[in-house]
């Protein structure tokens, strides 16, 4: 499944870069990364509370 997801994401990035320019490419890339992190958090594979909580030294 992941190779197909990667192929689809790469195709979308390519189209964004070709038709929208560099800013669209970076925007699609950033939103893709945010969606990936959100999906991993929903699946329970990462805990965002640990990532964004300050630690006392």
FENHU-V720648 format. One record per helix or strand of 2 or more residues. SS is the DSSP state (A for helix, B for strand). FROM is the first residue (numbers start at 1). TO is the last residue. Records with the same first field share a line. If there is no record, write none. Layout:
# FENHU-V720648
SS: FROM-TO / FROM-TO
This chain:
# FENHU-V720648
A: 2-43 / 48-52
